[in-house]
Amino acid sequence: MSVFLSSTSQQNVALNKVATQSSDYSSPSARYVLDGNRTTYSHTECTGDQWWEVDLGMMYDINRINVVHRQTGSAYTLRRLRNYYIRFYDAAPERNQVYEIWQGDHVQEKAWDVNVSARIVRLFMPAKSSNCLHLAEFEVFGIEVSNSFACQSLYS
């Protein structure tokens, strides 16, 4: 039995963690997605499959994620974030995918309630999508797996 606390009692565990992305448009920008500032954003090249990911550094019981698209730009650039997957992976280096979410339509901000243990979270946009990947923030709410087990034993 796992006990997942509400996101209101948890912090964004991705804040200031290490982020990488498939490519950089003009300058490295993957880290901007985890800086807590919605006015900064990442921007990949506009060809092929594009992805952005965060390594949380350890396994977390994740119960909520929130994706925020770029906040400034033309009407066209503000609609680029669509037709993407959010994939959750267990501990490196094996990177076994443990869960997946699909988002087809464009939304400026989207939150999902999930119930998954993972270390790496990746947003993947296939080449058939709009190609450029822009993100302003990517928030992950959860608790360390070791702390989750501590909570579990209190309520068992």
N, CA, C and O atoms as a GROMACS GRO file, in nm:
protein
  624
    1MET      N    1   0.084  -0.117   0.000
    1MET     CA    2   0.000   0.000   0.000
    1MET      C    3   0.088   0.123   0.000
    1MET      O    4   0.176   0.135   0.086
    2SER      N    5   0.068   0.215  -0.094
    2SER     CA    6   0.141   0.342  -0.098
    2SER      C    7   0.050   0.454  -0.052
    2SER      O    8  -0.071   0.453  -0.078
    3VAL      N    9   0.108   0.550   0.015
    3VAL     CA   10   0.035   0.667   0.059
    3VAL      C   11   0.088   0.786  -0.018
    3VAL      O   12   0.206   0.820  -0.004
    4PHE      N   13   0.006   0.851  -0.098
    4PHE     CA   14   0.045   0.969  -0.174
    4PHE      C   15  -0.021   1.090  -0.110
    4PHE      O   16  -0.143   1.096  -0.096
    5LEU      N   17   0.061   1.187  -0.074
    5LEU     CA   18   0.010   1.309  -0.015
    5LEU      C   19  -0.038   1.403  -0.123
    5LEU      O   20   0.003   1.390  -0.238
    6SER      N   21  -0.125   1.496  -0.090
    6SER     CA   22  -0.174   1.590  -0.190
    6SER      C   23  -0.062   1.684  -0.232
    6SER      O   24   0.033   1.707  -0.157
    7SER      N   25  -0.073   1.739  -0.354
    7SER     CA   26   0.031   1.828  -0.406
    7SER      C   27   0.041   1.956  -0.324
    7SER      O   28   0.145   2.022  -0.326
    8THR      N   29  -0.064   1.992  -0.252
    8THR     CA   30  -0.057   2.112  -0.170
    8THR      C   31   0.037   2.092  -0.052
    8THR      O   32   0.087   2.190   0.003
    9SER      N   33   0.062   1.968  -0.012
    9SER     CA   34   0.152   1.942   0.100
    9SER      C   35   0.294   1.911   0.051
    9SER      O   36   0.380   1.878   0.132
   10GLN      N   37   0.317   1.920  -0.077
   10GLN     CA   38   0.446   1.886  -0.134
   10GLN      C   39   0.505   2.003  -0.210
   10GLN      O   40   0.436   2.098  -0.247
   11GLN      N   41   0.635   1.995  -0.231
   11GLN     CA   42   0.705   2.096  -0.308
   11GLN      C   43   0.728   2.046  -0.450
   11GLN      O   44   0.717   1.926  -0.478
   12ASN      N   45   0.760   2.139  -0.537
   12ASN     CA   46   0.800   2.105  -0.673
   12ASN      C   47   0.938   2.042  -0.666
   12ASN      O   48   1.037   2.114  -0.648
   13VAL      N   49   0.946   1.910  -0.679
   13VAL     CA   50   1.074   1.840  -0.662
   13VAL      C   51   1.165   1.854  -0.783
   13VAL      O   52   1.280   1.811  -0.779
   14ALA      N   53   1.116   1.913  -0.891
   14ALA     CA   54   1.198   1.935  -1.011
   14ALA      C   55   1.268   2.070  -1.010
   14ALA      O   56   1.359   2.093  -1.090
   15LEU      N   57   1.227   2.158  -0.923
   15LEU     CA   58   1.282   2.294  -0.919
   15LEU      C   59   1.434   2.292  -0.906
   15LEU      O   60   1.488   2.232  -0.813
   16ASN      N   61   1.502   2.357  -1.000
   16ASN     CA   62   1.648   2.369  -1.004
   16ASN      C   63   1.724   2.237  -1.020
   16ASN      O   64   1.843   2.231  -0.991
   17LYS      N   65   1.656   2.132  -1.066
   17LYS     CA   66   1.725   2.006  -1.095
   17LYS      C   67   1.790   2.017  -1.232
   17LYS      O   68   1.777   2.119  -1.300
   18VAL      N   69   1.860   1.912  -1.273
   18VAL     CA   70   1.930   1.912  -1.402
   18VAL      C   71   1.834   1.874  -1.513
   18VAL      O   72   1.768   1.770  -1.508
   19ALA      N   73   1.828   1.959  -1.615
   19ALA     CA   74   1.742   1.934  -1.731
   19ALA      C   75   1.828   1.926  -1.856
   19ALA      O   76   1.932   1.991  -1.866
   20THR      N   77   1.784   1.845  -1.951
   20THR     CA   78   1.848   1.835  -2.082
   20THR      C   79   1.739   1.835  -2.187
   20THR      O   80   1.622   1.809  -2.158
   21GLN      N   81   1.779   1.866  -2.311
   21GLN     CA   82   1.683   1.861  -2.421
   21GLN      C   83   1.753   1.815  -2.547
   21GLN      O   84   1.876   1.814  -2.555
   22SER      N   85   1.674   1.779  -2.646
   22SER     CA   86   1.725   1.718  -2.769
   22SER      C   87   1.815   1.811  -2.848
   22SER      O   88   1.909   1.765  -2.913
   23SER      N   89   1.789   1.940  -2.843
   23SER     CA   90   1.870   2.037  -2.917
   23SER      C   91   1.847   2.176  -2.857
   23SER      O   92   1.754   2.195  -2.778
   24ASP      N   93   1.930   2.270  -2.894
   24ASP     CA   94   1.916   2.408  -2.846
   24ASP      C   95   1.904   2.502  -2.965
   24ASP      O   96   1.983   2.494  -3.059
   25TYR      N   97   1.807   2.589  -2.960
   25TYR     CA   98   1.791   2.692  -3.060
   25TYR      C   99   1.864   2.815  -3.009
   25TYR      O  100   1.818   2.878  -2.913
   26SER      N  101   1.971   2.850  -3.067
   26SER     CA  102   2.058   2.965  -3.038
   26SER      C  103   2.143   2.948  -2.912
   26SER      O  104   2.265   2.962  -2.922
   27SER      N  105   2.088   2.920  -2.797
   27SER     CA  106   2.170   2.904  -2.676
   27SER      C  107   2.106   2.799  -2.585
   27SER      O  108   1.985   2.776  -2.591
   28PRO      N  109   2.188   2.736  -2.500
   28PRO     CA  110   2.133   2.634  -2.409
   28PRO      C  111   2.023   2.693  -2.322
   28PRO      O  112   2.040   2.798  -2.260
   29SER      N  113   1.911   2.624  -2.317
   29SER     CA  114   1.797   2.680  -2.244
   29SER      C  115   1.718   2.580  -2.163
   29SER      O  116   1.618   2.618  -2.102
   30ALA      N  117   1.757   2.454  -2.160
   30ALA     CA  118   1.678   2.352  -2.089
   30ALA      C  119   1.659   2.387  -1.943
   30ALA      O  120   1.554   2.359  -1.885
   31ARG      N  121   1.759   2.448  -1.882
   31ARG     CA  122   1.752   2.480  -1.739
   31ARG      C  123   1.644   2.583  -1.706
   31ARG      O  124   1.595   2.586  -1.593
   32TYR      N  125   1.605   2.666  -1.801
   32TYR     CA  126   1.505   2.770  -1.775
   32TYR      C  127   1.370   2.711  -1.734
   32TYR      O  128   1.291   2.777  -1.666
   33VAL      N  129   1.344   2.590  -1.773
   33VAL     CA  130   1.215   2.526  -1.745
   33VAL      C  131   1.202   2.492  -1.597
   33VAL      O  132   1.092   2.467  -1.548
   34LEU      N  133   1.313   2.489  -1.525
   34LEU     CA  134   1.312   2.450  -1.384
   34LEU      C  135   1.355   2.564  -1.292
   34LEU      O  136   1.397   2.539  -1.179
   35ASP      N  137   1.346   2.688  -1.340
   35ASP     CA  138   1.394   2.801  -1.260
   35ASP      C  139   1.284   2.871  -1.180
   35ASP      O  140   1.313   2.965  -1.106
   36GLY      N  141   1.159   2.827  -1.192
   36GLY     CA  142   1.049   2.888  -1.119
   36GLY      C  143   1.001   3.020  -1.178
   36GLY      O  144   0.919   3.089  -1.117
   37ASN      N  145   1.051   3.055  -1.295
   37ASN     CA  146   1.018   3.183  -1.360
   37ASN      C  147   0.943   3.154  -1.490
   37ASN      O  148   1.002   3.097  -1.582
   38ARG      N  149   0.820   3.191  -1.498
   38ARG     CA  150   0.737   3.161  -1.616
   38ARG      C  151   0.767   3.251  -1.736
   38ARG      O  152   0.711   3.230  -1.843
   39THR      N  153   0.852   3.351  -1.718
   39THR     CA  154   0.886   3.438  -1.831
   39THR      C  155   1.007   3.388  -1.908
   39THR      O  156   1.032   3.434  -2.019
   40THR      N  157   1.083   3.294  -1.852
   40THR     CA  158   1.193   3.232  -1.925
   40THR      C  159   1.143   3.102  -1.986
   40THR      O  160   1.047   3.044  -1.935
   41TYR      N  161   1.206   3.055  -2.093
   41TYR     CA  162   1.158   2.933  -2.155
   41TYR      C  163   1.270   2.864  -2.232
   41TYR      O  164   1.371   2.925  -2.269
   42SER      N  165   1.250   2.735  -2.256
   42SER     CA  166   1.342   2.658  -2.339
   42SER      C  167   1.294   2.665  -2.483
   42SER      O  168   1.178   2.694  -2.510
   43HIS      N  169   1.385   2.638  -2.575
   43HIS     CA  170   1.352   2.641  -2.718
   43HIS      C  171   1.446   2.544  -2.788
   43HIS      O  172   1.568   2.562  -2.785
   44THR      N  173   1.389   2.443  -2.851
   44THR     CA  174   1.471   2.347  -2.927
   44THR      C  175   1.477   2.388  -3.073
   44THR      O  176   1.408   2.480  -3.117
   45GLU      N  177   1.562   2.319  -3.147
   45GLU     CA  178   1.561   2.333  -3.293
   45GLU      C  179   1.425   2.290  -3.344
   45GLU      O  180   1.345   2.233  -3.269
   46CYS      N  181   1.397   2.316  -3.468
   46CYS     CA  182   1.264   2.290  -3.523
   46CYS      C  183   1.263   2.176  -3.626
   46CYS      O  184   1.189   2.183  -3.724
   47THR      N  185   1.342   2.074  -3.604
   47THR     CA  186   1.346   1.961  -3.696
   47THR      C  187   1.347   1.830  -3.617
   47THR      O  188   1.407   1.822  -3.510
   48GLY      N  189   1.281   1.731  -3.671
   48GLY     CA  190   1.282   1.597  -3.612
   48GLY      C  191   1.212   1.587  -3.479
   48GLY      O  192   1.143   1.679  -3.435
   49ASP      N  193   1.230   1.471  -3.414
   49ASP     CA  194   1.174   1.450  -3.281
   49ASP      C  195   1.241   1.545  -3.183
   49ASP      O  196   1.362   1.565  -3.187
   50GLN      N  197   1.162   1.604  -3.095
   50GLN     CA  198   1.216   1.695  -2.994
   50GLN      C  199   1.174   1.646  -2.856
   50GLN      O  200   1.063   1.595  -2.839
   51TRP      N  201   1.262   1.663  -2.758
   51TRP     CA  202   1.229   1.622  -2.622
   51TRP      C  203   1.300   1.713  -2.522
   51TRP      O  204   1.400   1.778  -2.552
   52TRP      N  205   1.246   1.713  -2.402
   52TRP     CA  206   1.303   1.782  -2.287
   52TRP      C  207   1.282   1.689  -2.169
   52TRP      O  208   1.178   1.625  -2.158
   53GLU      N  209   1.382   1.679  -2.078
   53GLU     CA  210   1.365   1.592  -1.964
   53GLU      C  211   1.435   1.644  -1.840
   53GLU      O  212   1.529   1.724  -1.848
   54VAL      N  213   1.386   1.598  -1.725
   54VAL     CA  214   1.448   1.628  -1.597
   54VAL      C  215   1.482   1.497  -1.528
   54VAL      O  216   1.402   1.403  -1.526
   55ASP      N  217   1.602   1.492  -1.472
   55ASP     CA  218   1.644   1.381  -1.386
   55ASP      C  219   1.629   1.431  -1.243
   55ASP      O  220   1.701   1.521  -1.201
   56LEU      N  221   1.538   1.372  -1.170
   56LEU     CA  222   1.511   1.415  -1.033
   56LEU      C  223   1.619   1.372  -0.935
   56LEU      O  224   1.618   1.414  -0.819
   57GLY      N  225   1.713   1.289  -0.980
   57GLY     CA  226   1.825   1.249  -0.896
   57GLY      C  227   1.799   1.128  -0.810
   57GLY      O  228   1.894   1.064  -0.763
   58MET      N  229   1.675   1.094  -0.786
   58MET     CA  230   1.635   0.976  -0.710
   58MET      C  231   1.490   0.945  -0.743
   58MET      O  232   1.422   1.025  -0.807
   59MET      N  233   1.443   0.831  -0.699
   59MET     CA  234   1.304   0.793  -0.724
   59MET      C  235   1.211   0.876  -0.636
   59MET      O  236   1.237   0.899  -0.518
   60TYR      N  237   1.100   0.918  -0.697
   60TYR     CA  238   0.996   0.991  -0.627
   60TYR      C  239   0.862   0.925  -0.655
   60TYR      O  240   0.838   0.875  -0.765
   61ASP      N  241   0.775   0.926  -0.554
   61ASP     CA  242   0.635   0.893  -0.575
   61ASP      C  243   0.570   1.023  -0.621
   61ASP      O  244   0.553   1.116  -0.542
   62ILE      N  245   0.536   1.028  -0.748
   62ILE     CA  246   0.485   1.150  -0.811
   62ILE      C  247   0.333   1.143  -0.815
   62ILE      O  248   0.276   1.042  -0.857
   63ASN      N  249   0.269   1.252  -0.772
   63ASN     CA  250   0.123   1.251  -0.777
   63ASN      C  251   0.064   1.362  -0.864
   63ASN      O  252  -0.056   1.364  -0.889
   64ARG      N  253   0.150   1.456  -0.910
   64ARG     CA  254   0.099   1.563  -0.994
   64ARG      C  255   0.213   1.623  -1.075
   64ARG      O  256   0.324   1.640  -1.025
   65ILE      N  257   0.182   1.656  -1.200
   65ILE     CA  258   0.276   1.732  -1.282
   65ILE      C  259   0.201   1.848  -1.345
   65ILE      O  260   0.080   1.842  -1.366
   66ASN      N  261   0.274   1.954  -1.374
   66ASN     CA  262   0.215   2.073  -1.434
   66ASN      C  263   0.310   2.121  -1.543
   66ASN      O  264   0.429   2.143  -1.518
   67VAL      N  265   0.258   2.139  -1.663
   67VAL     CA  266   0.336   2.185  -1.778
   67VAL      C  267   0.286   2.324  -1.817
   67VAL      O  268   0.166   2.345  -1.834
   68VAL      N  269   0.380   2.417  -1.830
   68VAL     CA  270   0.346   2.554  -1.868
   68VAL      C  271   0.418   2.588  -1.998
   68VAL      O  272   0.541   2.577  -2.006
   69HIS      N  273   0.342   2.627  -2.098
   69HIS     CA  274   0.397   2.663  -2.228
   69HIS      C  275   0.455   2.804  -2.224
   69HIS      O  276   0.424   2.882  -2.135
   70ARG      N  277   0.536   2.834  -2.321
   70ARG     CA  278   0.592   2.968  -2.340
   70ARG      C  279   0.482   3.073  -2.330
   70ARG      O  280   0.372   3.054  -2.384
   71GLN      N  281   0.510   3.184  -2.262
   71GLN     CA  282   0.410   3.286  -2.234
   71GLN      C  283   0.410   3.403  -2.331
   71GLN      O  284   0.314   3.481  -2.334
   72THR      N  285   0.516   3.418  -2.411
   72THR     CA  286   0.526   3.531  -2.503
   72THR      C  287   0.556   3.483  -2.644
   72THR      O  288   0.609   3.373  -2.663
   73GLY      N  289   0.521   3.565  -2.742
   73GLY     CA  290   0.550   3.531  -2.881
   73GLY      C  291   0.429   3.553  -2.969
   73GLY      O  292   0.327   3.605  -2.925
   74SER      N  293   0.442   3.512  -3.095
   74SER     CA  294   0.332   3.527  -3.190
   74SER      C  295   0.224   3.423  -3.163
   74SER      O  296   0.245   3.328  -3.088
   75ALA      N  297   0.110   3.442  -3.224
   75ALA     CA  298   0.001   3.344  -3.210
   75ALA      C  299   0.048   3.206  -3.253
   75ALA      O  300   0.006   3.106  -3.195
   76TYR      N  301   0.133   3.199  -3.354
   76TYR     CA  302   0.184   3.071  -3.402
   76TYR      C  303   0.274   3.005  -3.298
   76TYR      O  304   0.256   2.887  -3.267
   77THR      N  305   0.370   3.079  -3.246
   77THR     CA  306   0.462   3.018  -3.150
   77THR      C  307   0.393   2.980  -3.020
   77THR      O  308   0.435   2.886  -2.953
   78LEU      N  309   0.288   3.051  -2.985
   78LEU     CA  310   0.216   3.020  -2.862
   78LEU      C  311   0.132   2.893  -2.874
   78LEU      O  312   0.079   2.846  -2.774
   79ARG      N  313   0.119   2.839  -2.994
   79ARG     CA  314   0.042   2.716  -3.014
   79ARG      C  315   0.129   2.595  -3.048
   79ARG      O  316   0.077   2.492  -3.089
   80ARG      N  317   0.258   2.606  -3.031
   80ARG     CA  318   0.348   2.496  -3.070
   80ARG      C  319   0.344   2.375  -2.978
   80ARG      O  320   0.370   2.263  -3.023
   81LEU      N  321   0.312   2.394  -2.855
   81LEU     CA  322   0.313   2.283  -2.761
   81LEU      C  323   0.183   2.204  -2.772
   81LEU      O  324   0.084   2.234  -2.706
   82ARG      N  325   0.186   2.101  -2.856
   82ARG     CA  326   0.070   2.013  -2.876
   82ARG      C  327   0.121   1.880  -2.930
   82ARG      O  328   0.235   1.870  -2.977
   83ASN      N  329   0.037   1.780  -2.924
   83ASN     CA  330   0.072   1.645  -2.973
   83ASN      C  331   0.202   1.595  -2.912
   83ASN      O  332   0.299   1.569  -2.982
   84TYR      N  333   0.201   1.581  -2.781
   84TYR     CA  334   0.322   1.535  -2.711
   84TYR      C  335   0.287   1.428  -2.607
   84TYR      O  336   0.173   1.411  -2.566
   85TYR      N  337   0.391   1.360  -2.567
   85TYR     CA  338   0.383   1.258  -2.463
   85TYR      C  339   0.462   1.306  -2.342
   85TYR      O  340   0.561   1.378  -2.356
   86ILE      N  341   0.418   1.268  -2.224
   86ILE     CA  342   0.500   1.282  -2.105
   86ILE      C  343   0.527   1.140  -2.059
   86ILE      O  344   0.435   1.063  -2.031
   87ARG      N  345   0.655   1.107  -2.052
   87ARG     CA  346   0.696   0.970  -2.020
   87ARG      C  347   0.774   0.970  -1.889
   87ARG      O  348   0.855   1.058  -1.863
   88PHE      N  349   0.747   0.870  -1.809
   88PHE     CA  350   0.810   0.854  -1.678
   88PHE      C  351   0.899   0.730  -1.682
   88PHE      O  352   0.858   0.625  -1.733
   89TYR      N  353   1.020   0.744  -1.629
   89TYR     CA  354   1.118   0.635  -1.630
   89TYR      C  355   1.167   0.610  -1.488
   89TYR      O  356   1.173   0.700  -1.405
   90ASP      N  357   1.202   0.482  -1.464
   90ASP     CA  358   1.259   0.449  -1.334
   90ASP      C  359   1.407   0.486  -1.331
   90ASP      O  360   1.454   0.561  -1.416
   91ALA      N  361   1.477   0.434  -1.235
   91ALA     CA  362   1.616   0.473  -1.211
   91ALA      C  363   1.707   0.450  -1.331
   91ALA      O  364   1.694   0.351  -1.403
   92ALA      N  365   1.799   0.544  -1.348
   92ALA     CA  366   1.902   0.533  -1.452
   92ALA      C  367   1.997   0.420  -1.410
   92ALA      O  368   2.003   0.393  -1.290
   93PRO      N  369   2.070   0.353  -1.496
   93PRO     CA  370   2.083   0.379  -1.638
   93PRO      C  371   1.984   0.302  -1.725
   93PRO      O  372   1.977   0.325  -1.846
   94GLU      N  373   1.906   0.210  -1.667
   94GLU     CA  374   1.817   0.127  -1.749
   94GLU      C  375   1.708   0.208  -1.817
   94GLU      O  376   1.674   0.182  -1.932
   95ARG      N  377   1.653   0.304  -1.747
   95ARG     CA  378   1.550   0.391  -1.800
   95ARG      C  379   1.431   0.314  -1.856
   95ARG      O  380   1.392   0.333  -1.972
   96ASN      N  381   1.374   0.229  -1.777
   96ASN     CA  382   1.254   0.158  -1.818
   96ASN      C  383   1.135   0.252  -1.806
   96ASN      O  384   1.113   0.313  -1.701
   97GLN      N  385   1.058   0.264  -1.914
   97GLN     CA  386   0.940   0.350  -1.910
   97GLN      C  387   0.836   0.283  -1.822
   97GLN      O  388   0.804   0.166  -1.840
   98VAL      N  389   0.782   0.359  -1.726
   98VAL     CA  390   0.685   0.303  -1.633
   98VAL      C  391   0.545   0.361  -1.649
   98VAL      O  392   0.448   0.306  -1.596
   99TYR      N  393   0.533   0.474  -1.722
   99TYR     CA  394   0.402   0.538  -1.737
   99TYR      C  395   0.411   0.638  -1.851
   99TYR      O  396   0.518   0.689  -1.883
  100GLU      N  397   0.296   0.667  -1.913
  100GLU     CA  398   0.294   0.762  -2.024
  100GLU      C  399   0.161   0.836  -2.027
  100GLU      O  400   0.055   0.780  -1.998
  101ILE      N  401   0.168   0.965  -2.063
  101ILE     CA  402   0.050   1.050  -2.082
  101ILE      C  403   0.058   1.107  -2.223
  101ILE      O  404   0.166   1.140  -2.270
  102TRP      N  405  -0.056   1.118  -2.290
  102TRP     CA  406  -0.062   1.181  -2.423
  102TRP      C  407  -0.145   1.307  -2.414
  102TRP      O  408  -0.252   1.307  -2.352
  103GLN      N  409  -0.097   1.415  -2.475
  103GLN     CA  410  -0.172   1.540  -2.484
  103GLN      C  411  -0.177   1.581  -2.630
  103GLN      O  412  -0.072   1.610  -2.689
  104GLY      N  413  -0.295   1.585  -2.689
  104GLY     CA  414  -0.308   1.619  -2.830
  104GLY      C  415  -0.326   1.766  -2.856
  104GLY      O  416  -0.249   1.827  -2.930
  105ASP      N  417  -0.427   1.824  -2.795
  105ASP     CA  418  -0.459   1.964  -2.819
  105ASP      C  419  -0.364   2.057  -2.748
  105ASP      O  420  -0.303   2.022  -2.647
  106HIS      N  421  -0.351   2.177  -2.802
  106HIS     CA  422  -0.270   2.279  -2.737
  106HIS      C  423  -0.342   2.332  -2.614
  106HIS      O  424  -0.462   2.359  -2.618
  107VAL      N  425  -0.268   2.348  -2.508
  107VAL     CA  426  -0.314   2.418  -2.388
  107VAL      C  427  -0.197   2.502  -2.338
  107VAL      O  428  -0.082   2.460  -2.350
  108GLN      N  429  -0.225   2.616  -2.283
  108GLN     CA  430  -0.119   2.704  -2.233
  108GLN      C  431  -0.058   2.649  -2.105
  108GLN      O  432   0.062   2.663  -2.081
  109GLU      N  433  -0.142   2.587  -2.023
  109GLU     CA  434  -0.096   2.524  -1.900
  109GLU      C  435  -0.183   2.402  -1.875
  109GLU      O  436  -0.305   2.407  -1.894
  110LYS      N  437  -0.122   2.294  -1.833
  110LYS     CA  438  -0.197   2.170  -1.811
  110LYS      C  439  -0.138   2.097  -1.692
  110LYS      O  440  -0.016   2.081  -1.681
  111ALA      N  441  -0.226   2.051  -1.604
  111ALA     CA  442  -0.184   1.972  -1.488
  111ALA      C  443  -0.250   1.835  -1.496
  111ALA      O  444  -0.365   1.822  -1.540
  112TRP      N  445  -0.178   1.734  -1.452
  112TRP     CA  446  -0.230   1.597  -1.446
  112TRP      C  447  -0.206   1.543  -1.307
  112TRP      O  448  -0.100   1.564  -1.248
  113ASP      N  449  -0.306   1.474  -1.254
  113ASP     CA  450  -0.288   1.395  -1.133
  113ASP      C  451  -0.242   1.257  -1.178
  113ASP      O  452  -0.304   1.195  -1.264
  114VAL      N  453  -0.133   1.211  -1.121
  114VAL     CA  454  -0.077   1.081  -1.156
  114VAL      C  455  -0.047   1.005  -1.028
  114VAL      O  456  -0.055   1.060  -0.918
  115ASN      N  457  -0.014   0.880  -1.043
  115ASN     CA  458   0.023   0.796  -0.930
  115ASN      C  459   0.134   0.704  -0.981
  115ASN      O  460   0.108   0.590  -1.019
  116VAL      N  461   0.258   0.754  -0.981
  116VAL     CA  462   0.367   0.680  -1.042
  116VAL      C  463   0.497   0.707  -0.967
  116VAL      O  464   0.520   0.818  -0.919
  117SER      N  465   0.581   0.605  -0.957
  117SER     CA  466   0.716   0.620  -0.902
  117SER      C  467   0.812   0.632  -1.018
  117SER      O  468   0.814   0.547  -1.107
  118ALA      N  469   0.893   0.738  -1.018
  118ALA     CA  470   0.985   0.761  -1.128
  118ALA      C  471   1.101   0.849  -1.083
  118ALA      O  472   1.093   0.918  -0.982
  119ARG      N  473   1.207   0.844  -1.162
  119ARG     CA  474   1.323   0.931  -1.140
  119ARG      C  475   1.338   1.033  -1.253
  119ARG      O  476   1.379   1.146  -1.230
  120ILE      N  477   1.304   0.992  -1.375
  120ILE     CA  478   1.322   1.077  -1.493
  120ILE      C  479   1.186   1.102  -1.555
  120ILE      O  480   1.106   1.009  -1.572
  121VAL      N  481   1.159   1.228  -1.590
  121VAL     CA  482   1.035   1.263  -1.656
  121VAL      C  483   1.072   1.336  -1.786
  121VAL      O  484   1.149   1.432  -1.784
  122ARG      N  485   1.016   1.288  -1.896
  122ARG     CA  486   1.049   1.343  -2.028
  122ARG      C  487   0.924   1.386  -2.102
  122ARG      O  488   0.824   1.314  -2.105
  123LEU      N  489   0.930   1.504  -2.162
  123LEU     CA  490   0.826   1.548  -2.255
  123LEU      C  491   0.882   1.523  -2.394
  123LEU      O  492   0.988   1.573  -2.430
  124PHE      N  493   0.809   1.444  -2.472
  124PHE     CA  494   0.854   1.402  -2.605
  124PHE      C  495   0.753   1.448  -2.710
  124PHE      O  496   0.633   1.422  -2.697
  125MET      N  497   0.801   1.517  -2.811
  125MET     CA  498   0.716   1.565  -2.920
  125MET      C  499   0.766   1.504  -3.051
  125MET      O  500   0.874   1.540  -3.098
  126PRO      N  501   0.688   1.411  -3.109
  126PRO     CA  502   0.731   1.348  -3.234
  126PRO      C  503   0.742   1.448  -3.348
  126PRO      O  504   0.680   1.554  -3.346
  127ALA      N  505   0.822   1.414  -3.447
  127ALA     CA  506   0.848   1.502  -3.561
  127ALA      C  507   0.721   1.545  -3.633
  127ALA      O  508   0.717   1.655  -3.690
  128LYS      N  509   0.618   1.464  -3.633
  128LYS     CA  510   0.495   1.501  -3.703
  128LYS      C  511   0.418   1.613  -3.633
  128LYS      O  512   0.320   1.665  -3.686
  129SER      N  513   0.463   1.651  -3.513
  129SER     CA  514   0.400   1.761  -3.441
  129SER      C  515   0.450   1.894  -3.497
  129SER      O  516   0.494   1.900  -3.612
  130SER      N  517   0.443   1.997  -3.418
  130SER     CA  518   0.483   2.129  -3.466
  130SER      C  519   0.634   2.149  -3.470
  130SER      O  520   0.681   2.256  -3.510
  131ASN      N  521   0.709   2.050  -3.430
  131ASN     CA  522   0.855   2.044  -3.437
  131ASN      C  523   0.932   2.122  -3.332
  131ASN      O  524   1.014   2.062  -3.263
  132CYS      N  525   0.912   2.252  -3.316
  132CYS     CA  526   0.984   2.326  -3.211
  132CYS      C  527   0.919   2.298  -3.076
  132CYS      O  528   0.796   2.293  -3.064
  133LEU      N  529   1.001   2.279  -2.977
  133LEU     CA  530   0.950   2.256  -2.842
  133LEU      C  531   0.983   2.376  -2.756
  133LEU      O  532   1.100   2.411  -2.738
  134HIS      N  533   0.881   2.440  -2.703
  134HIS     CA  534   0.895   2.554  -2.612
  134HIS      C  535   0.832   2.515  -2.479
  134HIS      O  536   0.720   2.465  -2.477
  135LEU      N  537   0.902   2.538  -2.370
  135LEU     CA  538   0.846   2.516  -2.237
  135LEU      C  539   0.887   2.631  -2.146
  135LEU      O  540   1.000   2.678  -2.152
  136ALA      N  541   0.795   2.677  -2.063
  136ALA     CA  542   0.828   2.780  -1.964
  136ALA      C  543   0.857   2.716  -1.828
  136ALA      O  544   0.956   2.750  -1.764
  137GLU      N  545   0.773   2.625  -1.786
  137GLU     CA  546   0.793   2.556  -1.658
  137GLU      C  547   0.742   2.413  -1.667
  137GLU      O  548   0.649   2.383  -1.741
  138PHE      N  549   0.807   2.327  -1.591
  138PHE     CA  550   0.767   2.187  -1.579
  138PHE      C  551   0.778   2.154  -1.431
  138PHE      O  552   0.888   2.147  -1.377
  139GLU      N  553   0.665   2.135  -1.367
  139GLU     CA  554   0.663   2.113  -1.222
  139GLU      C  555   0.625   1.969  -1.193
  139GLU      O  556   0.535   1.913  -1.255
  140VAL      N  557   0.695   1.910  -1.098
  140VAL     CA  558   0.671   1.772  -1.056
  140VAL      C  559   0.651   1.773  -0.905
  140VAL      O  560   0.738   1.817  -0.830
  141PHE      N  561   0.537   1.723  -0.861
  141PHE     CA  562   0.506   1.719  -0.719
  141PHE      C  563   0.507   1.575  -0.670
  141PHE      O  564   0.443   1.488  -0.730
  142GLY      N  565   0.579   1.551  -0.563
  142GLY     CA  566   0.588   1.417  -0.508
  142GLY      C  567   0.678   1.416  -0.386
  142GLY      O  568   0.723   1.520  -0.338
  143ILE      N  569   0.703   1.296  -0.336
  143ILE     CA  570   0.794   1.279  -0.223
  143ILE      C  571   0.891   1.167  -0.256
  143ILE      O  572   0.861   1.077  -0.334
  144GLU      N  573   1.010   1.174  -0.193
  144GLU     CA  574   1.110   1.070  -0.214
  144GLU      C  575   1.049   0.935  -0.179
  144GLU      O  576   0.969   0.924  -0.086
  145VAL      N  577   1.086   0.833  -0.256
  145VAL     CA  578   1.032   0.700  -0.231
  145VAL      C  579   1.061   0.656  -0.089
  145VAL      O  580   0.974   0.597  -0.025
  146SER      N  581   1.180   0.683  -0.036
  146SER     CA  582   1.213   0.642   0.101
  146SER      C  583   1.119   0.710   0.200
  146SER      O  584   1.078   0.648   0.298
  147ASN      N  585   1.083   0.837   0.178
  147ASN     CA  586   0.988   0.906   0.266
  147ASN      C  587   0.848   0.851   0.249
  147ASN      O  588   0.770   0.849   0.345
  148SER      N  589   0.814   0.807   0.129
  148SER     CA  590   0.684   0.748   0.104
  148SER      C  591   0.666   0.622   0.187
  148SER      O  592   0.560   0.597   0.243
  149PHE      N  593   0.774   0.541   0.194
  149PHE     CA  594   0.766   0.419   0.273
  149PHE      C  595   0.753   0.451   0.421
  149PHE      O  596   0.685   0.378   0.494
  150ALA      N  597   0.816   0.558   0.467
  150ALA     CA  598   0.802   0.600   0.606
  150ALA      C  599   0.658   0.637   0.636
  150ALA      O  600   0.604   0.599   0.740
  151CYS      N  601   0.594   0.710   0.544
  151CYS     CA  602   0.454   0.747   0.561
  151CYS      C  603   0.366   0.623   0.560
  151CYS      O  604   0.269   0.613   0.635
  152GLN      N  605   0.400   0.528   0.473
  152GLN     CA  606   0.321   0.406   0.462
  152GLN      C  607   0.321   0.330   0.595
  152GLN      O  608   0.217   0.283   0.639
  153SER      N  609   0.438   0.318   0.658
  153SER     CA  610   0.446   0.240   0.781
  153SER      C  611   0.368   0.308   0.895
  153SER      O  612   0.319   0.241   0.985
  154LEU      N  613   0.357   0.442   0.891
  154LEU     CA  614   0.280   0.512   0.993
  154LEU      C  615   0.132   0.480   0.983
  154LEU      O  616   0.061   0.480   1.084
  155TYR      N  617   0.084   0.453   0.861
  155TYR     CA  618  -0.059   0.434   0.839
  155TYR      C  619  -0.097   0.288   0.814
  155TYR      O  620  -0.213   0.258   0.786
  156SER      N  621  -0.001   0.200   0.824
  156SER     CA  622  -0.030   0.058   0.798
  156SER      C  623  -0.090  -0.008   0.920
  156SER      O  624  -0.121  -0.127   0.916
   0.00000   0.00000   0.00000
